[in-house]
Amino acid sequence: MNTTPSTFFDQPGIGLGCMNLSHAYGTPLSEDEAVLALQEAFDMGYRHFDTATLYGGGRNELVVGKALKAHRQSLFLASKCGMAIGQESGKKEIDGRPDTLKSQCEASLRRLQTDHIDLYYLHRLDPEVPIEDSVGALADLVREGKIGAIGLSEVSAKTLNRAQTVHPIAALQTEYSLWSRNAEIAALEACHATGTRFVAFSPLARGFLTSSLRDVDSLVEKDIRNNMPRFHKNNYEKNLMLLDDYVAVAGELGCTPAQLALAWLKAKGDFIVPIPGTRSVEHMRENLNADAIQLDTKTVEKLDNLINQNTVHGPRYSSAQQAEIDTEEFA
């Protein structure tokens, strides 16, 4: 039965996206390195940890469970279902059928070495399965005490509102940063209206807003950014032209570019929870320290005007990636 305190998610703060340790960006850490990094993250103050069935084909949940099992009652644990690496295909598969979600939850509980997950997201909307059916299955898991609350990832306000008719949705997770503003179309308003937390993944624009990635040719072959239009060389060279003024603002405030990006998000609403991900312990500490930075209205407006959907070159996703999500898009 779920006995983990919920206060870690109830209070505004900064969580840790654990995907980078095992999946999608650069070269994954070894299991020992990932475990050590997670333990150091807990020691420095992180309490909200976010993982998923998909990440590393389950390996990410394994290292999270191994690293944090001794602290289970002192942290807020989030994971996701409905998108996984197929055992036969070896490729990413979206499957929102109730039986699939329930079996994936059982597997996640084993990998995470816990009897409950505080927040369990439907990772993607399955276009073949009504959202009401998928959320109904997750509601069963709540009643059974296997999960504490239900979340949705990369869905529209319309889908969120449909889901709310079946069971309260505690969190909506989607990409949100200065250069990915789609949430401002309708999702943020819908979350605010229903008391749903908005969890912002990729709050550092997949590394762009750290100002450390200056040459996309340095990305390793399997890095997912290679397939994202904004990171294609011609677009990225134009996007880099936005960074000088942005970095100058950070310098004026005495913070790093990454901290400025997180502070901007926090200024957008106390119901917004950023979950930056990194493989670097040093960067984990840098990101966590951004929680103490407060921006005034003038600075927020300056950043709004500097980097937004009209000044960034290239769409967020490729056409194939876009087909997998349900979020609102700018015309």
C-alpha positions in Angstrom: 0.0 0.0 0.0 1.2 3.5 -0.8 2.6 5.2 2.3 5.1 7.5 0.7 4.5 11.2 1.7 3.1 13.2 -1.2 4.6 16.5 -0.1 7.5 16.2 -2.5 5.2 16.6 -5.4 2.7 19.0 -3.7 5.4 21.6 -3.1 7.0 23.4 -6.1 10.5 22.3 -6.8 12.8 20.7 -9.3 12.8 17.0 -10.0 15.3 14.7 -11.8 14.6 13.2 -15.2 16.5 10.0 -15.1 16.2 9.0 -18.8 19.6 10.5 -19.8 21.4 8.0 -17.6 20.3 5.1 -19.8 18.6 6.3 -23.0 18.4 8.7 -25.9 21.3 11.2 -25.3 25.0 10.5 -25.8 26.5 7.4 -24.4 24.7 5.8 -21.5 26.5 5.5 -18.2 27.4 2.0 -16.9 25.1 0.6 -14.3 27.6 1.3 -11.5 28.1 4.9 -12.7 24.3 5.5 -13.0 23.6 4.1 -9.5 26.3 6.3 -8.0 24.9 9.4 -9.8 21.4 8.7 -8.5 22.7 8.2 -5.0 24.6 11.5 -5.1 21.4 13.2 -6.5 19.5 12.0 -3.5 22.2 13.2 -1.1 22.3 16.7 -2.6 18.5 17.0 -2.2 16.6 15.6 -5.1 13.4 13.8 -4.0 11.3 13.6 -7.2 12.7 11.0 -9.6 11.2 10.4 -13.0 11.7 7.2 -15.1 9.7 5.0 -17.5 9.3 1.5 -18.9 10.7 2.7 -22.2 14.0 4.1 -21.0 16.8 1.8 -21.9 14.3 -1.0 -22.4 13.7 -1.2 -18.7 17.3 -0.6 -17.6 16.6 2.8 -16.3 14.0 1.5 -13.9 16.5 -1.1 -12.8 19.2 1.4 -11.9 16.7 3.7 -10.2 15.4 0.8 -8.1 18.9 -0.4 -7.2 20.1 3.1 -6.3 17.2 4.4 -4.3 15.5 1.4 -2.7 17.1 2.2 0.7 15.4 5.7 0.5 12.1 4.6 -0.9 9.9 6.1 1.9 11.7 9.5 1.5 11.2 10.2 -2.2 8.6 10.7 -4.8 8.8 8.1 -7.6 7.3 8.6 -11.0 7.3 6.2 -13.9 5.4 5.6 -17.2 3.6 2.9 -19.2 2.1 2.5 -22.6 5.3 2.9 -24.6 8.0 0.3 -24.5 10.6 -1.5 -26.6 8.9 -4.5 -28.2 10.4 -7.9 -27.3 10.0 -9.2 -30.8 10.4 -6.1 -32.8 13.1 -4.5 -30.8 11.5 -1.1 -31.6 9.4 1.4 -29.7 5.8 0.4 -29.5 2.8 2.4 -28.2 0.2 0.3 -26.6 -2.5 1.7 -24.3 -4.6 -1.4 -23.9 -5.7 -2.0 -20.2 -4.0 -5.4 -20.0 -0.8 -4.1 -21.4 -0.7 -1.2 -18.9 -1.3 -3.4 -16.0 1.3 -5.9 -17.0 3.9 -3.1 -17.6 3.1 -1.8 -14.1 3.8 -5.2 -12.5 7.2 -5.3 -14.4 8.0 -1.7 -13.3 7.3 -2.5 -9.7 9.7 -5.4 -9.9 12.5 -3.4 -11.6 12.0 -0.5 -9.2 12.0 -2.9 -6.2 8.9 -1.3 -4.7 5.3 -2.2 -3.9 3.9 1.1 -5.3 4.7 4.0 -7.7 3.7 7.4 -6.5 2.8 8.8 -9.9 2.3 6.6 -13.0 1.9 8.2 -16.4 0.4 7.0 -19.6 3.5 7.7 -21.7 1.7 8.3 -25.0 -1.9 8.3 -26.1 -2.6 5.1 -28.1 -4.8 6.3 -31.1 -6.3 2.8 -31.2 -7.5 2.9 -27.6 -9.9 5.4 -26.1 -8.2 7.5 -23.4 -11.1 6.5 -21.1 -10.1 2.8 -21.3 -6.4 3.5 -20.6 -7.2 5.7 -17.7 -9.7 3.2 -16.4 -7.0 0.6 -16.2 -4.7 3.0 -14.3 -7.6 3.8 -11.9 -7.8 0.1 -11.1 -4.1 0.2 -10.2 -4.8 3.2 -7.9 -7.6 1.2 -6.1 -5.2 -1.7 -5.8 -2.6 0.5 -4.1 0.0 -0.2 -6.8 0.1 3.4 -7.9 -0.7 6.6 -6.0 -1.8 8.9 -8.7 -2.3 9.0 -12.5 -0.4 11.2 -15.0 -0.6 11.7 -18.7 2.3 12.5 -21.0 2.3 14.5 -24.3 -1.5 14.9 -24.6 -3.7 17.8 -25.4 -6.0 19.7 -23.1 -9.0 18.0 -24.8 -7.6 14.6 -23.9 -6.8 15.7 -20.4 -10.4 16.8 -19.9 -11.7 13.5 -21.3 -9.5 11.6 -18.9 -10.6 13.7 -15.9 -14.1 12.3 -16.4 -12.8 8.8 -15.5 -10.4 9.6 -12.7 -8.6 12.7 -11.4 -5.3 13.3 -13.3 -2.6 14.5 -10.9 -0.1 15.6 -13.6 0.4 16.3 -17.2 3.9 16.0 -18.5 5.1 17.5 -21.8 8.0 19.4 -23.2 8.1 23.0 -22.0 10.9 25.5 -22.3 11.6 28.9 -23.8 12.0 27.3 -27.2 9.1 24.8 -26.9 6.0 26.9 -26.0 3.2 24.5 -27.2 2.0 24.1 -23.6 1.0 27.8 -23.7 -1.7 27.1 -26.3 -4.1 25.3 -24.0 -2.4 22.7 -21.7 -1.2 25.1 -19.0 -4.6 26.7 -18.8 -6.3 23.3 -18.6 -3.9 22.2 -15.8 -4.4 25.3 -13.8 -8.2 25.0 -14.1 -8.3 21.4 -12.9 -5.6 21.6 -10.2 -3.3 19.3 -12.3 0.4 19.7 -11.9 2.3 20.5 -15.1 5.6 18.6 -15.3 8.0 20.1 -17.8 10.4 17.7 -19.4 13.4 18.9 -21.5 13.2 22.3 -19.7 16.7 23.0 -20.9 15.7 22.6 -24.6 17.6 19.3 -24.8 20.8 21.1 -24.0 20.4 24.1 -26.2 19.7 26.5 -23.2 22.8 25.3 -21.3 24.8 27.0 -24.1 27.2 24.1 -24.0 26.2 22.4 -27.3 27.7 24.6 -29.9 28.4 22.0 -32.6 25.8 19.4 -33.5 28.4 17.4 -35.3 29.7 16.4 -31.9 26.5 14.4 -31.2 27.0 10.6 -31.1 25.3 8.6 -33.8 22.4 7.3 -31.6 21.6 10.6 -30.0 17.9 11.4 -30.6 18.6 15.0 -31.4 20.1 14.0 -34.7 16.6 13.3 -35.9 15.1 16.5 -34.5 14.7 19.4 -37.0 15.9 22.1 -34.6 19.2 20.3 -34.3 19.8 19.9 -38.0 22.9 21.9 -38.9 21.3 24.7 -40.9 18.6 25.3 -38.3 20.9 25.0 -35.3 23.4 27.5 -36.7 20.5 30.0 -36.8 19.3 29.1 -33.4 22.7 29.6 -31.9 22.4 33.3 -32.8 19.8 33.6 -30.1 22.1 32.5 -27.4 24.5 35.4 -27.0 21.7 37.7 -25.7 20.3 34.9 -23.6 23.7 34.1 -22.0 24.2 37.8 -21.3 21.0 37.9 -19.2 22.3 35.0 -17.2 25.5 36.8 -16.6 23.7 39.9 -15.4 21.8 37.9 -12.9 24.8 35.9 -11.7 23.5 32.5 -12.7 24.2 29.9 -15.3 22.2 29.7 -18.6 20.7 26.4 -17.4 19.6 28.0 -14.1 18.1 30.9 -16.0 16.0 28.5 -18.1 14.7 26.7 -15.0 14.0 29.9 -13.2 12.0 31.2 -16.2 9.8 28.0 -16.0 9.3 28.4 -12.2 8.2 32.0 -12.8 5.4 30.8 -15.2 3.4 29.2 -12.4 3.7 27.5 -9.0 2.0 24.4 -10.4 4.9 23.8 -12.9 7.5 21.3 -11.9 10.6 21.1 -14.1 12.5 17.8 -14.4 15.8 18.4 -16.1 17.8 15.4 -16.9 21.6 15.0 -17.1 24.3 12.3 -16.7 26.5 14.8 -14.8 26.5 15.1 -11.0 27.9 18.6 -11.3 25.0 19.6 -13.6 22.5 18.0 -11.2 23.7 20.2 -8.5 23.7 23.3 -10.8 20.1 22.6 -11.8 18.8 22.0 -8.3 20.3 25.3 -7.1 18.1 27.1 -9.6 15.1 26.5 -7.3 16.3 29.5 -5.3 16.4 31.9 -8.2 13.4 34.3 -8.7 13.0 36.4 -11.8 11.1 39.7 -11.9 8.4 40.4 -14.5 10.7 42.5 -16.7 13.3 39.7 -17.0 10.6 37.1 -17.8 9.2 39.3 -20.5 12.6 39.9 -22.0 13.2 36.2 -22.2 9.7 35.6 -23.6 10.5 37.9 -26.5 14.0 36.6 -27.1 13.4 32.9 -27.5 9.9 31.7 -28.6 8.1 29.8 -31.3 8.5 32.7 -33.7 12.3 33.1 -33.3 13.4 29.4 -33.2 14.2 27.7 -36.4 12.8 24.2 -37.1 9.8 22.3 -35.6 10.0 20.5 -32.3 9.7 17.0 -33.9 10.1 15.3 -37.3 6.8 14.3 -39.0 7.3 10.7 -37.7 7.8 11.8 -34.1 4.9 14.3 -34.4 2.6 11.5 -35.3 3.2 9.8 -31.9 2.0 12.7 -29.8 -1.4 14.4 -29.1 -0.2 17.9 -28.0 -1.5 21.2 -29.5 0.7 22.7 -32.2 1.2 26.2 -33.4 -0.2 27.0 -36.9 
